[in-house]
């Protein structure tokens, strides 16, 4: 089974890099990439990804609010936060908004692929650096 993934980050370079890396995984397919929360909400309507890899701090609609809207409209879509912020407040806000996981951008690519597969299977995934903050 192929997992349909959408990438949301205001860095074009990061999105392109992640698309290139994910292309090497036979079970992961990128169905879209956008640079902000507004476009993420719109693209979810059209593409129906299984997992959205979501940055938190972006111009316009934040990743937190975009996550809230996406999960509110499409509870079957899983959101995986991908952030530079190893901050308890951001982790808590993303999980409260409906994210299924939180991963730090400093983590290895293999961990991202594993996290995508984990949340697609309906489980929670937390980066080891933030796991203790939420009692997981």
C-alpha positions in Angstrom: 0.0 0.0 0.0 1.3 3.4 -0.9 0.9 6.3 1.6 -0.1 9.6 0.0 1.9 12.4 1.6 1.6 16.2 1.3 4.5 18.5 2.4 3.9 21.9 3.9 6.8 24.2 4.6 7.7 27.8 3.7 11.1 26.6 2.5 11.1 25.6 -1.1 14.5 24.0 -0.7 13.3 21.8 2.2 10.2 20.7 0.3 12.2 19.8 -2.8 14.8 17.9 -0.7 12.1 16.0 1.1 10.4 15.1 -2.2 13.6 13.8 -3.5 14.3 11.7 -0.4 10.8 10.4 -0.3 10.9 9.4 -3.9 13.3 6.7 -2.9 10.7 5.0 -0.7 8.4 2.7 -2.7 5.6 3.0 -0.2 5.5 6.8 0.1 4.2 9.1 -2.7 4.2 12.9 -2.5 0.9 14.1 -3.8 1.5 17.8 -3.3 3.7 20.4 -1.7 2.8 24.0 -0.6 4.4 26.8 1.2 1.7 27.9 3.7 -1.3 26.8 5.8 -4.0 28.3 3.6 -2.8 26.4 0.6 -2.4 23.2 2.7 -6.1 23.4 3.7 -7.1 23.9 0.1 -4.9 21.1 -1.3 -6.2 18.6 1.3 -9.6 19.1 -0.2 -8.4 18.2 -3.7 -5.7 15.6 -3.1 -6.9 13.8 0.1 -3.4 12.9 1.4 -3.2 10.3 4.2 -0.4 12.2 5.9 0.4 15.9 5.9 4.0 16.8 7.0 3.4 20.2 8.5 5.8 23.0 9.4 4.5 25.1 12.3 5.8 28.7 11.8 4.9 30.0 8.4 3.6 33.3 7.0 -0.1 33.6 7.1 -2.0 30.7 8.5 0.2 28.9 11.0 0.8 25.1 10.9 -1.2 24.9 14.2 -4.3 26.5 12.8 -4.0 24.7 9.4 -3.8 21.4 11.4 -6.9 22.3 13.3 -8.8 23.0 10.1 -7.5 20.0 8.2 -8.2 17.5 11.0 -11.6 19.2 11.7 -12.7 18.7 8.1 -10.9 15.5 7.4 -10.4 13.4 10.6 -9.0 10.6 8.5 -6.0 12.7 7.5 -3.0 12.5 9.8 -0.8 15.5 10.4 2.9 15.1 11.4 4.5 18.3 12.6 8.0 18.8 11.3 9.7 21.7 13.1 12.9 23.2 14.2 11.2 24.1 17.5 12.1 21.7 20.4 9.6 23.6 22.6 7.0 22.1 24.9 4.5 24.8 24.0 4.7 24.1 20.2 4.5 20.4 20.8 1.4 20.7 23.1 -0.3 23.2 20.7 0.2 20.9 17.7 -1.1 17.8 19.5 -4.1 19.8 20.9 -4.8 21.0 17.3 -5.0 17.3 16.2 -1.5 16.4 15.0 -0.7 12.7 15.3 3.0 13.3 15.7 5.8 15.8 16.2 9.3 15.4 14.6 12.3 17.7 14.7 13.9 18.8 11.5 17.3 17.8 12.9 16.2 14.2 13.1 17.5 11.8 10.4 15.5 11.2 7.2 14.9 7.5 8.2 13.1 8.8 11.3 10.9 11.0 9.1 9.9 8.0 6.9 9.3 5.9 10.0 7.2 8.7 11.5 5.1 9.0 8.4 4.4 5.3 8.3 3.6 5.3 12.1 1.0 8.1 11.9 -0.5 6.7 8.7 -1.1 3.5 10.7 -3.1 5.5 13.2 -0.4 5.6 15.9 1.2 8.6 17.6 4.8 9.4 16.8 7.0 11.8 18.9 10.6 12.7 18.3 12.7 11.2 21.2 13.7 14.8 22.2 10.1 15.8 23.0 8.5 12.4 24.0 8.9 13.0 27.7 7.1 16.3 27.6 3.8 14.8 26.7 4.0 11.6 28.7 4.1 9.3 25.7 
